[in-house]
Amino acid sequence: MEIATILEQFMMPIIVMACYAAGAALKSTKLIPDKFIPIIMFVIGGILAPLVTHELSVQTVLMGCISGWASTGLNQTIKQLGKEE
């Protein structure tokens, strides 16, 4: 199996994890208000997807955008599950 095929299969999780890490880093620096982090992750995901797949198409960019945006949802899920009631 080619590496490109493997990366295409796992593109969304790779982008979600990369954006999750970037979002956590941005949040810890306090340079950017928290309310802008989801938008930034949306854009970063849209940029990363074509770079990972080596394919520039509307579908690839949108999948990347959604994956980047999902990283903030993953962050919130982890935070909420860690809360004690």
C-alpha positions as CSV (number, residue, x, y, z in Angstrom):
1,M,0.0,0.0,0.0
2,E,1.3,3.4,-0.9
3,I,1.9,6.0,1.8
4,A,-0.3,8.5,0.0
5,T,-3.2,6.0,0.1
6,I,-2.6,5.5,3.9
7,L,-2.5,9.2,4.5
8,E,-5.8,9.7,2.6
9,Q,-7.5,7.1,4.7
10,F,-6.4,8.7,7.9
11,M,-6.4,12.3,6.8
12,M,-9.2,13.5,9.1
13,P,-7.8,12.0,12.3
14,I,-4.3,13.4,11.4
15,I,-5.7,16.9,10.9
16,V,-7.9,16.7,14.0
17,M,-4.9,15.8,16.1
18,A,-2.7,18.4,14.5
19,C,-5.3,21.1,15.0
20,Y,-6.0,19.9,18.5
21,A,-2.3,20.4,19.4
22,A,-2.1,23.8,17.6
23,G,-5.3,24.9,19.4
24,A,-4.0,23.8,22.8
25,A,-0.7,25.7,22.1
26,L,-2.6,28.8,21.0
27,K,-4.8,28.7,24.1
28,S,-1.8,28.3,26.4
29,T,0.0,31.4,24.9
30,K,-2.9,33.7,25.6
31,L,-1.9,35.7,22.4
32,I,-5.2,35.1,20.8
33,P,-8.6,35.3,22.5
34,D,-10.3,31.9,22.9
35,K,-13.3,32.8,20.8
36,F,-11.1,32.9,17.7
37,I,-9.4,29.5,18.1
38,P,-12.2,27.5,16.4
39,I,-12.0,29.8,13.4
40,I,-8.3,29.5,13.2
41,M,-8.5,25.7,13.5
42,F,-11.1,25.8,10.6
43,V,-8.6,27.6,8.4
44,I,-5.6,25.6,9.5
45,G,-7.5,22.4,8.7
46,G,-8.4,23.7,5.3
47,I,-4.7,24.4,4.6
48,L,-3.4,21.1,6.0
49,A,-5.8,18.8,4.1
50,P,-4.3,19.6,0.6
51,L,-0.8,19.4,2.0
52,V,-1.4,16.0,3.5
53,T,-3.2,14.5,0.5
54,H,-1.4,16.3,-2.3
55,E,-4.7,17.1,-3.9
56,L,-6.3,20.5,-4.2
57,S,-10.0,20.3,-4.5
58,V,-13.0,21.8,-2.9
59,Q,-13.9,18.5,-1.3
60,T,-10.4,18.1,0.2
61,V,-10.4,21.7,1.6
62,L,-13.8,21.3,3.1
63,M,-12.9,18.0,4.7
64,G,-9.9,19.7,6.2
65,C,-11.9,22.6,7.4
66,I,-14.4,20.4,9.1
67,S,-11.6,18.3,10.6
68,G,-9.9,21.4,12.0
69,W,-13.2,22.7,13.4
70,A,-13.9,19.3,15.0
71,S,-10.7,19.6,16.9
72,T,-12.2,22.2,19.1
73,G,-15.2,19.9,19.7
74,L,-12.8,17.2,20.7
75,N,-11.1,19.6,23.1
76,Q,-14.5,20.5,24.7
77,T,-15.5,16.9,25.0
78,I,-12.3,16.0,26.9
79,K,-12.8,19.0,29.2
80,Q,-16.4,18.2,29.9
81,L,-15.7,14.5,30.6
82,G,-12.9,15.5,33.0
83,K,-15.3,17.7,35.0
84,E,-16.5,16.5,38.4
85,E,-20.2,17.2,39.1
